[in-house]
Amino acid sequence: MTPLPLDDTKQKQWPRLAMWIVAFVLFTKIVFMGLIDLMPEEAYYWNYAQHLDIGYLDHPPMVAWLNWLSTSLFGNAEFAVRLPAFLSWIVLAVFMFRFAREMHGWDAAFGSLILLAVLPIYWSVGFIMTPDAPLYAAWAAALFYSRRALVDSDRRRGLAWAYRSVLACSRSILLPFWGPRCWPFS
């Protein structure tokens, strides 16, 4: 059975719907980031930020560095502790949108954006500050840049994309110890 083609008004509504959903989710996250108490895990990672080091017993230092930067700028508040997760979600959404658009077109890009906004795992990644939030962002960047490096016919540009992919992958070393296993070239 062949799907019916969409008329112009329905095609214009698809991106608008995606943008409204994403705007609502972002607004909801911003409102509740400072109202809900920190989870024990978030307080644990915040404690890392109070004692910066190159690594910790059970985690690499990226979350502590991000928390330190955020709390240095905005104070020791729930909003400041969760802000890096929120920004990581935005980075994740941008790279996944671009990746889906290049792979399958605009409909897939807006569909991936809606899924990132409403699926519970991705919603929580952008709300709760754990090592997963920056890891997802680094992984999405590595995926996007790796694809660009592999399909770009210009060798010089392809090497530039590969270099960006390596940088994105190297960020995952500073995240959970299982982060490097998520590399696209593994």
N, C-alpha and C positions, 0 to 999 in steps of 0.2 A: 504494500500500500504506500503510495507516494504522499508525502506531506503536502498540504495545500500551501501555495505561496502566500506570504503575508503582504497585505497592501501597505502603502506608504505610511499610513497613520499608525499601524501596529508596529512597523519597524522603528518608527520614531519614539514609540512609547517604551520599547524595551530598554534603551539606555536611560531614559528618564526614570523608569521604575528602579533600575539598578542604582542610580545616583540618589534617589530618595531613600532607598533602603540603607545604603552606606552612610548617608548623612544622618539618618535616624540612629544607626548603631554608633557612629562616632559621637554624636551628641549624648547618647545614653552613657557611653563609656566616660566621657568627660565629666558629666554630672555626678556619676557614682564613684569615680576614682577617688575622690576625697572624702566621700561620705561613709564608705564601708571600711571597717577596721582591717588592718593587715592580717593576712593569714599567717600562721606560724612559719611557714616556709619563707614568706616575704620578709618577715622580721629577722629570720636567720640570715638571709642574704643582705639585709640592711646592716646587720651587725658586722658582716664582712667589710662593708664600706667604711665602717668606723675604724677598721684596722687594715688598711690597704697592704697588700703583699703581692708577690708574683704568682702565688697559688695557695690553695687551702687543702685541708685534709681530704675533702671529698669533691672539690670543684676547682676548675681553673678560674682565673681572676676576672673575666669579662663582666659578669654580673655585678661584682663589687665595684669595678671601675665605673660602670654606667650608673649605678646607684650613687656612688660618691659624687660624680659630676652633677647629677640631677639634684641631689640633696644640697650640694654646695651652692647651687644657683637658686633653689626654691625653698630651702629649709627642710627640716626633718618632719615632714608631713606625709600622710598617706598618698596624696596627690603626687608629690615629688618622687616617692619610691616607685610608684606605678607608671610614671611618665615614660621611662625608657621602653616599657612593654608596649605602651600605646604607640610610640614612634616606630618601634620595630614592626608593629602590625601594619602601619602605613607603608613602610619600606617593603614588607612582604606583599601587600596588596598591589603596589605599583609594579613590582617585578613580575608577579603572577599574571597581572592584567596584560603586561607587555608580552610575556611569554605566550599566553593563550592567544592573543591577537595575532602574533606572528605565525603561530602553529595552525590555528583554525579559524581565524577571522574575528570580526567584531562581536558576533553573537556569543562565541565561546568566551571571549574576554569579559563581556558583561556578566555572563553566567558564572564565570569563575569568581568574579568580584562579589556577586550575590552569595555564592557558597562560602567564600571567606568571611562574609559579614554575618551569616546566620548559623553556620554549623557550630555547635558548642565548643569543639576543640579549638577552632580558630578564634572564636569570640573570646574564650578565656586566655588564649595566647596574647591577645592585645589588651588584656585587662589585668592579669595577675603577673607580677614580675617574678618570673622564674628563668632559668637558663634557656628554656625552650623558646622564649620570645625572640631574642637576638639570634638564636640558632636557626629558627625558621626563616628569618630575614636573610641571614648569610647564605643559607641553602638556596633560597629562591634567587638571590643574586647570582650565585654560582651556576645554577641551572640555566638562567637566562644567558649569562655570558658564555657558558660552555656551548650552548646551542649556536650562538652567534659565531663563536670561533670555528665550529665545525662546518657551518654552511656558507660562511663568507668566502667568496671566490678570490678576493684580493688577499694575497698572502700577508701583506703588511698589516692590513686591518684585522685579519684573522689572528695574527700574533698579538695584536693589541687586545682583542677580545679574550684570548687565552690568558694573557697577563692579568686582566681584570678577574677572570674566573679563578685564577690561582690566588689572587688577593682575597677574594670572597671566601674561598675554601680555607685559607690560612686563618681567617677570623674565627672559623669554627673550631680551631685548635684551642682558642682561648675560652671556649664554651664547654658544654658537658664533655666528659672524656670519650663518650661515644660519638661525638660530633664528626670527627674525621671519617668515620665509616659511612657517613651520609654523602660523601663527596660524589659528584656525578661520574668521575672517572674510576671509581672503586670497582 
